[in-house]
């Protein structure tokens, strides 16, 4: 037990990390690169800067954001991810009867094409029945209604502080497979 308590105490002075300001990712290639490195990526959507698409005819006044938890890249280079969550309908919305807000389920799918266009498809369902309430679709573009950000972790280390503690090998910022901002220190100990 003492070995496990001592190891973090020895490692702590060698590891220094602090949050860097969020960095905007200006292209699909940058977004995919960050995701493939395991970086946390967030999307900020301002649908007031997007165009109605599909059967949607009205402009949106909606803004919001979400962290990308899971994503899929297609063979043609299209990136897809989604967000689903329970919420309440807006008070006064024409489709709603409850003055305190009716519970609804919201599913939002983001489809990012290689030409930087982004399609946002939102479906709303009544809860607890999951009966369809409505759907809206919008066409946006990266940096035009849709912006991606990654929060970096700045890691500092001194090569002289690297050590090996039994099965725990410390590199620049932790165990051997941990690295910061895409940089990995693979030099032998």
Phi and psi restraints in degrees (value plus and minus 20) as a CYANA .aco file:
   2 UNK   PHI     -85.3   -45.3
   2 UNK   PSI     -54.5   -14.5
   3 UNK   PHI     -80.3   -40.3
   3 UNK   PSI     -62.6   -22.6
   4 UNK   PHI     -87.7   -47.7
   4 UNK   PSI     -53.4   -13.4
   5 UNK   PHI     -95.6   -55.6
   5 UNK   PSI     -52.5   -12.5
   6 UNK   PHI     -95.9   -55.9
   6 UNK   PSI     -58.8   -18.8
   7 UNK   PHI     -75.1   -35.1
   7 UNK   PSI     -68.4   -28.4
   8 UNK   PHI     -83.9   -43.9
   8 UNK   PSI     -53.0   -13.0
   9 UNK   PHI     -87.2   -47.2
   9 UNK   PSI     -55.7   -15.7
  10 UNK   PHI     -92.2   -52.2
  10 UNK   PSI     -60.0   -20.0
  11 UNK   PHI     -93.2   -53.2
  11 UNK   PSI     -52.9   -12.9
  12 UNK   PHI     -73.4   -33.4
  12 UNK   PSI     -65.2   -25.2
  13 UNK   PHI     -87.3   -47.3
  13 UNK   PSI     -40.4    -0.4
  14 UNK   PHI    -103.5   -63.5
  14 UNK   PSI     -36.9     3.1
  15 UNK   PHI    -130.8   -90.8
  15 UNK   PSI     105.2   145.2
  16 UNK   PHI    -152.9  -112.9
  16 UNK   PSI     101.5   141.5
  17 UNK   PHI    -158.7  -118.7
  17 UNK   PSI     125.9   165.9
  18 UNK   PHI    -169.0  -129.0
  18 UNK   PSI     132.7   172.7
  19 UNK   PHI     -92.0   -52.0
  19 UNK   PSI     115.8   155.8
  20 UNK   PHI    -116.6   -76.6
  20 UNK   PSI     139.1   179.1
  21 UNK   PHI     -80.4   -40.4
  21 UNK   PSI     130.8   170.8
  22 UNK   PHI     -78.9   -38.9
  22 UNK   PSI     118.0   158.0
  23 UNK   PHI    -128.5   -88.5
  23 UNK   PSI     107.8   147.8
  24 UNK   PHI     -95.3   -55.3
  24 UNK   PSI     119.0   159.0
  25 UNK   PHI    -123.3   -83.3
  25 UNK   PSI      88.2   128.2
  26 UNK   PHI    -101.1   -61.1
  26 UNK   PSI     -26.2    13.8
  27 UNK   PHI    -167.0  -127.0
  27 UNK   PSI     144.1   184.1
  28 UNK   PHI     -79.5   -39.5
  28 UNK   PSI     -59.9   -19.9
  29 UNK   PHI     -80.0   -40.0
  29 UNK   PSI     -60.3   -20.3
  30 UNK   PHI     -87.2   -47.2
  30 UNK   PSI     -59.9   -19.9
  31 UNK   PHI     -82.9   -42.9
  31 UNK   PSI     -68.9   -28.9
  32 UNK   PHI     -83.0   -43.0
  32 UNK   PSI     -60.3   -20.3
  33 UNK   PHI     -81.1   -41.1
  33 UNK   PSI     -65.5   -25.5
  34 UNK   PHI     -83.8   -43.8
  34 UNK   PSI     -65.0   -25.0
  35 UNK   PHI     -82.4   -42.4
  35 UNK   PSI     -63.3   -23.3
  36 UNK   PHI     -87.9   -47.9
  36 UNK   PSI     -41.5    -1.5
  37 UNK   PHI    -104.8   -64.8
  37 UNK   PSI     -26.5    13.5
  38 UNK   PHI      66.9   106.9
  38 UNK   PSI      -7.6    32.4
  39 UNK   PHI     -93.0   -53.0
  39 UNK   PSI     130.2   170.2
  40 UNK   PHI     -95.9   -55.9
  40 UNK   PSI     103.6   143.6
  41 UNK   PHI    -142.0  -102.0
  41 UNK   PSI     112.8   152.8
  42 UNK   PHI    -135.2   -95.2
  42 UNK   PSI     132.2   172.2
  43 UNK   PHI    -138.8   -98.8
  43 UNK   PSI     114.2   154.2
  44 UNK   PHI    -130.3   -90.3
  44 UNK   PSI     102.8   142.8
  45 UNK   PHI    -132.7   -92.7
  45 UNK   PSI     108.9   148.9
  46 UNK   PHI    -141.9  -101.9
  46 UNK   PSI      69.1   109.1
  47 UNK   PHI     -89.4   -49.4
  47 UNK   PSI     -29.0    11.0
  48 UNK   PHI     -86.9   -46.9
  48 UNK   PSI     -38.5     1.5
  49 UNK   PHI    -120.4   -80.4
  49 UNK   PSI     -11.4    28.6
  50 UNK   PHI    -131.4   -91.4
  50 UNK   PSI     145.3   185.3
  51 UNK   PHI    -124.8   -84.8
  51 UNK   PSI     122.4   162.4
  52 UNK   PHI     -78.7   -38.7
  52 UNK   PSI     124.3   164.3
  53 UNK   PHI    -154.0  -114.0
  53 UNK   PSI     144.1   184.1
  54 UNK   PHI      40.4    80.4
  54 UNK   PSI    -152.0  -112.0
  55 UNK   PHI    -102.4   -62.4
  55 UNK   PSI     -25.9    14.1
  56 UNK   PHI     -94.8   -54.8
  56 UNK   PSI     110.1   150.1
  57 UNK   PHI    -135.1   -95.1
  57 UNK   PSI     -36.6     3.4
  58 UNK   PHI    -124.1   -84.1
  58 UNK   PSI     128.4   168.4
  59 UNK   PHI     -90.2   -50.2
  59 UNK   PSI     127.5   167.5
  60 UNK   PHI    -114.6   -74.6
  60 UNK   PSI     130.4   170.4
  61 UNK   PHI    -130.0   -90.0
  61 UNK   PSI      -1.7    38.3
  62 UNK   PHI    -111.9   -71.9
  62 UNK   PSI     119.2   159.2
  63 UNK   PHI    -154.2  -114.2
  63 UNK   PSI     129.1   169.1
  64 UNK   PHI    -199.2  -159.2
  64 UNK   PSI    -192.6  -152.6
  65 UNK   PHI    -182.2  -142.2
  65 UNK   PSI     144.5   184.5
  66 UNK   PHI    -177.8  -137.8
  66 UNK   PSI     131.5   171.5
  67 UNK   PHI    -107.7   -67.7
  67 UNK   PSI     119.8   159.8
  68 UNK   PHI     -99.6   -59.6
  68 UNK   PSI      95.9   135.9
  69 UNK   PHI    -116.1   -76.1
  69 UNK   PSI     -57.5   -17.5
  70 UNK   PHI    -160.6  -120.6
  70 UNK   PSI     126.6   166.6
  71 UNK   PHI    -169.3  -129.3
  71 UNK   PSI     146.0   186.0
  72 UNK   PHI    -162.5  -122.5
  72 UNK   PSI     114.1   154.1
  73 UNK   PHI    -130.5   -90.5
  73 UNK   PSI     106.5   146.5
  74 UNK   PHI    -104.9   -64.9
  74 UNK   PSI     147.0   187.0
  75 UNK   PHI     -80.7   -40.7
  75 UNK   PSI     -49.9    -9.9
  76 UNK   PHI    -103.6   -63.6
  76 UNK   PSI     -16.4    23.6
  77 UNK   PHI      74.1   114.1
  77 UNK   PSI     -19.5    20.5
  78 UNK   PHI     -94.0   -54.0
  78 UNK   PSI     114.1   154.1
  79 UNK   PHI    -123.6   -83.6
  79 UNK   PSI     112.0   152.0
  80 UNK   PHI    -148.7  -108.7
  80 UNK   PSI     120.9   160.9
  81 UNK   PHI    -175.3  -135.3
  81 UNK   PSI     145.9   185.9
  82 UNK   PHI    -167.3  -127.3
  82 UNK   PSI     149.0   189.0
  83 UNK   PHI    -159.7  -119.7
  83 UNK   PSI     115.4   155.4
  84 UNK   PHI    -153.3  -113.3
  84 UNK   PSI     118.7   158.7
  85 UNK   PHI    -184.2  -144.2
  85 UNK   PSI     137.3   177.3
  86 UNK   PHI    -106.1   -66.1
  86 UNK   PSI     124.6   164.6
  87 UNK   PHI    -173.7  -133.7
  87 UNK   PSI    -188.3  -148.3
  88 UNK   PHI    -142.0  -102.0
  88 UNK   PSI     126.8   166.8
  89 UNK   PHI     -86.7   -46.7
  89 UNK   PSI     131.7   171.7
  90 UNK   PHI     -86.9   -46.9
  90 UNK   PSI     118.3   158.3
  91 UNK   PHI     -82.1   -42.1
  91 UNK   PSI     109.8   149.8
  92 UNK   PHI      70.1   110.1
  92 UNK   PSI     -22.5    17.5
  93 UNK   PHI     -85.6   -45.6
  93 UNK   PSI     121.7   161.7
  94 UNK   PHI     -84.4   -44.4
  94 UNK   PSI     -39.8     0.2
  95 UNK   PHI    -112.4   -72.4
  95 UNK   PSI      -6.2    33.8
  96 UNK   PHI    -152.1  -112.1
  96 UNK   PSI     122.4   162.4
  97 UNK   PHI    -126.4   -86.4
  97 UNK   PSI     -44.9    -4.9
  98 UNK   PHI    -106.8   -66.8
  98 UNK   PSI     101.7   141.7
  99 UNK   PHI     -86.9   -46.9
  99 UNK   PSI     -33.4     6.6
 100 UNK   PHI    -120.3   -80.3
 100 UNK   PSI     -21.1    18.9
 101 UNK   PHI      82.0   122.0
 101 UNK   PSI      98.0   138.0
 102 UNK   PHI    -101.8   -61.8
 102 UNK   PSI     119.4   159.4
 103 UNK   PHI     -88.6   -48.6
 103 UNK   PSI     115.3   155.3
 104 UNK   PHI    -158.0  -118.0
 104 UNK   PSI     142.8   182.8
 105 UNK   PHI    -131.9   -91.9
 105 UNK   PSI     111.0   151.0
 106 UNK   PHI    -137.7   -97.7
 106 UNK   PSI     109.6   149.6
 107 UNK   PHI    -141.7  -101.7
 107 UNK   PSI     101.7   141.7
 108 UNK   PHI    -141.9  -101.9
 108 UNK   PSI     103.6   143.6
 109 UNK   PHI    -131.2   -91.2
 109 UNK   PSI     111.1   151.1
 110 UNK   PHI    -130.2   -90.2
 110 UNK   PSI     106.6   146.6
 111 UNK   PHI    -142.0  -102.0
 111 UNK   PSI      95.7   135.7
 112 UNK   PHI    -129.9   -89.9
 112 UNK   PSI      97.2   137.2
 113 UNK   PHI    -110.2   -70.2
 113 UNK   PSI     137.1   177.1
 114 UNK   PHI     -78.1   -38.1
 114 UNK   PSI     -43.3    -3.3
 115 UNK   PHI    -103.0   -63.0
 115 UNK   PSI      -8.1    31.9
 116 UNK   PHI      58.9    98.9
 116 UNK   PSI     -16.9    23.1
 117 UNK   PHI     -97.7   -57.7
 117 UNK   PSI     128.3   168.3
 118 UNK   PHI    -150.1  -110.1
 118 UNK   PSI     106.5   146.5
 119 UNK   PHI    -127.3   -87.3
 119 UNK   PSI     108.3   148.3
 120 UNK   PHI    -134.5   -94.5
 120 UNK   PSI      96.1   136.1
 121 UNK   PHI    -134.6   -94.6
 121 UNK   PSI     101.6   141.6
 122 UNK   PHI    -137.4   -97.4
 122 UNK   PSI     109.5   149.5
 123 UNK   PHI    -141.2  -101.2
 123 UNK   PSI     115.1   155.1
 124 UNK   PHI    -135.2   -95.2
 124 UNK   PSI     119.8   159.8
 125 UNK   PHI    -150.3  -110.3
 125 UNK   PSI     120.9   160.9
 126 UNK   PHI     -90.1   -50.1
 126 UNK   PSI     122.6   162.6
 127 UNK   PHI    -130.2   -90.2
 127 UNK   PSI     123.1   163.1
 128 UNK   PHI    -113.6   -73.6
 128 UNK   PSI     -16.2    23.8
 129 UNK   PHI     -98.0   -58.0
 129 UNK   PSI     -42.9    -2.9
 130 UNK   PHI      42.0    82.0
 130 UNK   PSI       1.3    41.3
 131 UNK   PHI     -88.2   -48.2
 131 UNK   PSI     119.7   159.7
 132 UNK   PHI     -80.3   -40.3
 132 UNK   PSI     117.8   157.8
 133 UNK   PHI    -124.0   -84.0
 133 UNK   PSI     -73.6   -33.6
 134 UNK   PHI    -191.0  -151.0
 134 UNK   PSI     147.3   187.3
 135 UNK   PHI    -161.3  -121.3
 135 UNK   PSI     129.0   169.0
 136 UNK   PHI    -158.3  -118.3
 136 UNK   PSI     125.9   165.9
 137 UNK   PHI    -149.5  -109.5
 137 UNK   PSI     121.0   161.0
 138 UNK   PHI    -156.4  -116.4
 138 UNK   PSI     125.9   165.9
 139 UNK   PHI    -127.3   -87.3
 139 UNK   PSI     106.0   146.0
 140 UNK   PHI    -150.9  -110.9
 140 UNK   PSI    -191.2  -151.2
 141 UNK   PHI    -166.2  -126.2
 141 UNK   PSI     134.9   174.9
 142 UNK   PHI     -80.7   -40.7
 142 UNK   PSI     110.8   150.8
 143 UNK   PHI      51.6    91.6
 143 UNK   PSI      -8.4    31.6
 144 UNK   PHI    -161.5  -121.5
 144 UNK   PSI      56.6    96.6
 145 UNK   PHI      82.2   122.2
 145 UNK   PSI     -46.1    -6.1
 146 UNK   PHI    -148.7  -108.7
 146 UNK   PSI     108.2   148.2
 147 UNK   PHI    -152.6  -112.6
 147 UNK   PSI     120.6   160.6
 148 UNK   PHI    -132.0   -92.0
 148 UNK   PSI     123.0   163.0
 149 UNK   PHI    -157.1  -117.1
 149 UNK   PSI     128.8   168.8
 150 UNK   PHI    -145.9  -105.9
 150 UNK   PSI     119.9   159.9
 151 UNK   PHI    -117.5   -77.5
 151 UNK   PSI      98.1   138.1
 152 UNK   PHI    -107.5   -67.5
 152 UNK   PSI     136.1   176.1
 153 UNK   PHI    -138.0   -98.0
 153 UNK   PSI      97.0   137.0
 154 UNK   PHI    -104.0   -64.0
 154 UNK   PSI     101.0   141.0
 155 UNK   PHI    -130.8   -90.8
 155 UNK   PSI     110.2   150.2
 156 UNK   PHI    -137.8   -97.8
 156 UNK   PSI     123.2   163.2
 157 UNK   PHI    -175.3  -135.3
 157 UNK   PSI     144.2   184.2
 158 UNK   PHI    -137.4   -97.4
 158 UNK   PSI     108.8   148.8
 159 UNK   PHI     -75.5   -35.5
 159 UNK   PSI     -47.6    -7.6
 160 UNK   PHI     -93.0   -53.0
 160 UNK   PSI     -30.5     9.5
 161 UNK   PHI    -116.7   -76.7
 161 UNK   PSI     -16.5    23.5
 162 UNK   PHI     -91.9   -51.9
 162 UNK   PSI     123.6   163.6
 163 UNK   PHI    -172.8  -132.8
 163 UNK   PSI     152.3   192.3
 164 UNK   PHI    -147.2  -107.2
 164 UNK   PSI     105.4   145.4
 165 UNK   PHI    -138.5   -98.5
 165 UNK   PSI      64.1   104.1
 166 UNK   PHI      40.6    80.6
 166 UNK   PSI    -147.4  -107.4
 167 UNK   PHI     -95.3   -55.3
 167 UNK   PSI     -29.6    10.4
 168 UNK   PHI    -114.5   -74.5
 168 UNK   PSI      93.0   133.0
 169 UNK   PHI    -125.9   -85.9
 169 UNK   PSI     105.7   145.7
 170 UNK   PHI    -122.8   -82.8
 170 UNK   PSI     110.1   150.1
 171 UNK   PHI    -128.0   -88.0
 171 UNK   PSI    -162.7  -122.7
 172 UNK   PHI     -81.9   -41.9
 172 UNK   PSI     -52.0   -12.0
 173 UNK   PHI    -165.3  -125.3
 173 UNK   PSI      -4.6    35.4
 174 UNK   PHI     133.0   173.0
 174 UNK   PSI    -173.6  -133.6
 175 UNK   PHI     -78.3   -38.3
 175 UNK   PSI     141.1   181.1
 176 UNK   PHI     -72.4   -32.4
 176 UNK   PSI     -53.8   -13.8
 177 UNK   PHI    -110.8   -70.8
 177 UNK   PSI     -16.4    23.6
 178 UNK   PHI    -116.7   -76.7
 178 UNK   PSI     112.2   152.2
 179 UNK   PHI    -166.0  -126.0
 179 UNK   PSI     139.1   179.1
 180 UNK   PHI    -132.1   -92.1
 180 UNK   PSI     120.6   160.6
 181 UNK   PHI      31.0    71.0
 181 UNK   PSI      11.9    51.9
 182 UNK   PHI      61.3   101.3
 182 UNK   PSI     -21.3    18.7
 183 UNK   PHI    -120.0   -80.0
 183 UNK   PSI     108.6   148.6
 184 UNK   PHI    -144.3  -104.3
 184 UNK   PSI     118.2   158.2
 185 UNK   PHI    -117.7   -77.7
 185 UNK   PSI      82.5   122.5
 186 UNK   PHI    -122.4   -82.4
 186 UNK   PSI      -7.2    32.8
 187 UNK   PHI     -84.3   -44.3
 187 UNK   PSI     122.1   162.1
 188 UNK   PHI     -84.1   -44.1
 188 UNK   PSI     130.3   170.3
